[in-house]
């Protein structure tokens, strides 16, 4: 009887092994990729290109979930409320990771609650105007932005890379640039094309098609060097403000409570997808540079950017509340 009990126990254990293995597999269900901005903007474009590749090459089911508002903070809070198993991930921008917690009284989250998976892409923003604005250069644009009325400029939201670029230009130039935040780059571009806002600091992916159609006019890019999406557009630095640089970058992040082994698995999956030739080409057509890399490299990049923008925030007295 004792021997039969041992055999039964062993058989039961053997029968359970496949189930245990399946329970520990990751990912085991659909990935939810949160984006803190509306459909049609730069972040949304980045997410959908990546999601398509993950579905094709990794066989994963990925849903892109746009949660616009508060400069990406709403999506961040949503990510942190979700089960911390790694199936809810977020495409976070510079505003969420390096600005909002330091320029807002209460961003609604602690940066230590967020763990980087890997960097995704980096690209310049571009200052564009409606054709009714007579400026043909940054110098002419700033001349129109003198007090008392100044110049309104739209961005994809409070605390995003476009807003940072505008505040940095405002502090460097002394012009009266009035920020008009939208709930994403798509809605902001729609209002610019319609003439409801005279100018916009937009991501290259959001602006490129409209620029080529002649519906808007580009004056300058915000990066340290000219952008591959249109090398004819000068940088703000070479337009009279040496040393000026403000790029838009995105990283894949999760809650810091996600098990490290799941984060490592996500890093392997994401970096492989980001490195696919067709993905790099798709991003390149939008003026984006693919970054990817290790979790350590992502953490170091975020730390460097945080140090840069905390100083800008303090020096310029920027408050995003």
N, C-alpha and C positions, 0 to 999 in steps of 0.2 A: 504493500500500500504506500509505504514511504517513497519507494522508487517511482511508482506511478505518479505520485504527487510532484516529484521533482521533474519528471518528464512533462507533465501538464504545465507546470510553472515555466519551464524552459520554452515550451511551444507557445504559451501565451506571450512571453517576452519577445520571442522571435516574431510573432504576429504583430506586436506593437511597434517594432522597429521602423517599418516603413511609414507608419502614421506619425511617429515622432520626427522622422526625417522630414516629412512633408510639413509638419508644424514649424520646424526651425528654418525652412527654406525662406530666402528673402531675395527679391520681392515675391510675395505670394498672391498679390492682388493688384488692382489698378493703381497706378501712381497718379496722384493729384498734384499738378504743377500750378501753384498759385502765382499770379502776376498782379502787382499792386497798382496797375494802370489799365485804362480802358482799351478795348480792342482797336487795332489800327495804329497804335503808337509803336515806338521802337522796341520797348520791352515785350510787347505782344508778338511782334514779328520774330524776335529772338526766340521766344518760347515755342512758337508754332513750328519753326524750322527744326528746333531740337526735338520736339515731341514727335514730329513726323519721322525723324531718323530713328528715334528710340523704338517706335512702333515697327519700323521696317527691319532694322538690323538686330535689335535685341529681343524682338517679339513681345514687347511690353505693351500693355494697354495704358495709355497716358491721356488724361484729360487736362486741358488748359483751362484754368478757372480764374477769370478776371475779377478782382475785388478792388476796384479803384477807390481812392479817397485818402485824404490826410497824408499825401506824399508817400504812399506805400505802407503807412502804419496799420491801416485796417487789415490788409492782407497779412502783415506780420503777426498781428494779434490772432488772426484766424489760424495761422500755421501753428502758433504756440498753444492754441486751445485743442488742436487735433491730437489724436493718439500719437504718442512719441515712439512710433515703430519704424519711421523712415518712409512710409508710403505717402505722406504729405510733405512735399518739398516746395521750395519757393525760389523764384528768380528775383533776387534782391538787387537793388541798385545802390549807387554810392550814397544816396540820400538816406536810405534805410540803415545802412551799415556804418556810415562814417559821419553823418550830419545830424539827423533828426534827434537822437538822444542827447545831443549837446547844444542844439539850438532851440529846443522846445522845453517848456517847463515840465511837461509830462508827455513823452512819446507813447506811453502805454506799454512799454516793454523795456527790458534791460538788455544791452548788447551782449552781456555774458550768457543770456538765455539762447543765443543763436550760435550754431556751429557751422563753419564753412565746409562745403563738400569739395568744390573746386571753383576756380574762376571760369567765366564763360566767354565774354567778348568785351572789347573796348572800342570806342569810336568817338569822334568829335561831334559836338552839336554845331549847328549853323544858325547864324542870325539872318533871318529872312524878313522881307517886308512885302506888304500888299503893293501892287503896281501904282496905286494912287499916291504912295509916299514918294516924294521927289528925290530922296537920297539915293545916290549911286555908289557910295563908299561909306565906310564906317565913320570917317571924319564928318561927312555931310549929315549922316544920321545923328551923330552926337550933337551937332550944331542945332538940329531941330529939337533936341531933347533938353533945351535950356529951361530953367525955371521962368515963370511960375507954373506953366502947364506940363512941361516935360513931354515924355513919350511913354505910352503904354506898351508893354511887351508881355505876351502870353507865354506860358510854359505848360508842361504836362502835369504840374502839380507843385505844391509847397514842398520845399526841401529836396527836390530832384536836381539832377545835374544841370538842367536848363536854368533853374532858379539860382543855383550857386554861381553859374557862369554870369548871369545877369547882375547879381549882387557884387560879384568881384569886379565886373566892368564898371558898375556904378561907383564903387569905392575908388577905383583907379582913375576914372575920368572926371568925377564930380558932376556928371550929368544927372538930370532928374528922370530916372528910369522907374516907372511905376509898374510893379508886378501884378499881373492878372493870371491867377492860377486856374487851370482847368482840371477836369477829372480824366486826364490822359492826353497823350499826344494827338490821337485821332480827332477828338472833339476840338482841341485847340487849333489844329490845322484847318478844320472845317470852318471855324469862325474867321480865321485869317483869310482864307480864299473868298469868303463871303463879304469881307471888308468890315467885319464887326470889331476886329482888333487890328491896329496898323502894323504890328510887328510881332515876331515870334522867335524864341530861341528853341529850335526843334532838333530832334535827333536826325541824323542823316537818312535813316530808313524812312522816316515819316515825310521828310521834305523832298527827297530826290525826284520822285515822279512829278510832283507839282512844279518843281524847278524846271525840269525838262520840257514840261508842257507850256512854260511861260506864264503860269498863273501866279507865281510869286517870284521874287527876285532875291538872290543871295548877296550878302554884303561881306561876311567874314565867317571863318570857322574858329572854334574855341580851342582847338588842340594846339600843341606846341609846334606841329608841322602840318603842312597842307594835307587834306584828306584825299585818299585815292578815289572817292566817288566823284570828285571834280577838282583836279589839281589847279585849276585856274582861279579858284576862290582864295584870296589871301587869308592869312591868320590874323587874329586880333593883335597878336604880338608884333607882327611886321607892319601893322596898320597904325603904329604909334604907341604901343604898350609893351615894350620889351619884357620878357619873362612871364607874360600872361599865358596861362594854360589851365584849361578845365575840361577834362574829358568825361564821357559817360561810360561807365563800366558796370557789368552785371556779374553776379556770382550765384551759384546754386548753393542754397543753405537749407538747414533743417534745425529743429529744436536741439539744443545741447543735451537733452535727455534721451535722444535716440542712441541706441547701443552702438559703441564704436565700430563693431564688426559690420553693422549695417551701413554706417557712414562710409566705411572703406569700400564696401561693395558698390555703393552708389557712386563713389569716386571713379572706380574702375569702369562702370557702365557709362557714366557721363563723359569722361575723358575720351573713351573710345568713340562715342557718338560725335563729340565735338571735333575729333580728329579726322573724321571721314572726309575724303576729298570733296564730295558733293556738298557737304555741310559748310566746309571752309569756303567753297566757291560761292554758295548761296549767301553767306555772310559777307564775303568780299564784294559781291555785287551791290550790297547795301552800304558799302563803305566801312565795314566792320573788320576788326582783326580778332581772330580766335585766340584765346589765351589758354584755357584748360589748366593742366598741371596738377600738383599734389595738394593735399589739404594744408600742409605746412606752408607752401608757397602762397596759397590763398589767404591764410591767416596773416602772413607777413605783409602782403599787399594791402589788406584791409587796415592793418595797424599803421602803415605808412600814410595811407590816404586820410585816416582819422586824424593823425598828427597835423597834416597839412591843413585840413579844413577846420579843425578846432582853432587853429591860430587865425585863420581868415575870419571865422565867426567872432572870435574875441576882438580882433583888431577893428573889424568893421561894425561891431555891435549888432550883428545879425540876429534877429529873433524871428522864429517861424510860427509862433503861436497866433 
